Amino acid sequence: VGTSFLAFFINAYYPYKLFDFGPIQQLKIAKNYIVATTIMYMSLLCIHIDTLLFALGLKILLGMIVYIMVLVLLKDQLAMKMISIILLKVRNK
């Protein structure tokens, strides 16, 4: 974890120098996705099923639902735009 944290700041150096888009700005943009991923991970830790294939399918499905719902609750702009595009395509059929 420590090396990943250090690597993030090392890799954020050039975007800061080239585009004035440093690590703090990158973390602010990624905040919703970090929160959604953490909540999704915590919810999937609670599932314990003996059948591995069923557990895999359930975790994939539940993970997608939890991740999308958290982004909707956080009112993430990209997620809201994608959902509106999908709903438009479904309504037009």
URSUL-V742997 format. One record per residue. RES is the residue in three letters. PSI is psi in whole degrees, 0 to 359 (none if undefined). D_LAST is the distance of its C-alpha to the last C-alpha in Angstrom with 2 decimals. Layout:
((RES | PSI | D_LAST) (RES | PSI | D_LAST))
//
This chain:
((VAL | 319 | 46.78) (GLY | 319 | 49.56) (THR | 326 | 49.11) (SER | 319 | 45.33) (PHE | 315 | 46.10) (LEU | 317 | 48.73) (ALA | 324 | 46.51) (PHE | 314 | 43.81) (PHE | 327 | 46.40) (ILE | 315 | 47.87) (ASN | 342 | 44.52) (ALA | 354 | 43.75) (TYR | 311 | 46.95) (TYR | 319 | 45.71) (PRO | 328 | 42.54) (TYR | 315 | 44.91) (LYS | 321 | 47.38) (LEU | 320 | 44.94) (PHE | 3 | 42.24) (ASP | 43 | 43.95) (PHE | 81 | 41.28) (GLY | 185 | 43.44) (PRO | 325 | 42.98) (ILE | 319 | 42.84) (GLN | 321 | 39.99) (GLN | 319 | 38.13) (LEU | 325 | 38.70) (LYS | 320 | 37.54) (ILE | 323 | 34.18) (ALA | 357 | 33.91) (LYS | 311 | 35.06) (ASN | 321 | 31.73) (TYR | 327 | 30.91) (ILE | 316 | 34.44) (VAL | 314 | 34.22) (ALA | 319 | 30.86) (THR | 319 | 32.23) (THR | 315 | 35.46) (ILE | 320 | 33.91) (MET | 315 | 31.63) (TYR | 315 | 34.73) (MET | 322 | 36.82) (SER | 327 | 34.35) (LEU | 338 | 34.15) (LEU | 335 | 37.95) (CYS | 348 | 38.12) (ILE | 122 | 36.46) (HIS | 106 | 39.10) (ILE | 139 | 38.14) (ASP | 324 | 40.42) (THR | 111 | 37.82) (LEU | 317 | 36.94) (LEU | 318 | 33.75) (PHE | 319 | 32.38) (ALA | 319 | 33.59) (LEU | 311 | 31.90) (GLY | 317 | 28.48) (LEU | 319 | 28.94) (LYS | 322 | 30.16) (ILE | 311 | 27.29) (LEU | 312 | 24.71) (LEU | 321 | 26.88) (GLY | 317 | 27.64) (MET | 315 | 24.05) (ILE | 313 | 23.47) (VAL | 315 | 26.82) (TYR | 312 | 26.46) (ILE | 318 | 23.13) (MET | 322 | 24.43) (VAL | 318 | 27.68) (LEU | 323 | 26.09) (VAL | 316 | 24.09) (LEU | 327 | 27.38) (LEU | 357 | 29.18) (LYS | 47 | 26.62) (ASP | 130 | 26.39) (GLN | 316 | 24.92) (LEU | 317 | 23.28) (ALA | 318 | 21.69) (MET | 321 | 20.44) (LYS | 317 | 18.96) (MET | 319 | 17.19) (ILE | 319 | 15.80) (SER | 324 | 14.59) (ILE | 316 | 12.86) (ILE | 317 | 11.16) (LEU | 322 | 10.22) (LEU | 316 | 8.92) (LYS | 323 | 6.62) (VAL | 320 | 5.56) (ARG | 328 | 5.53) (ASN | 348 | 3.81) (LYS | none | 0.00))
//
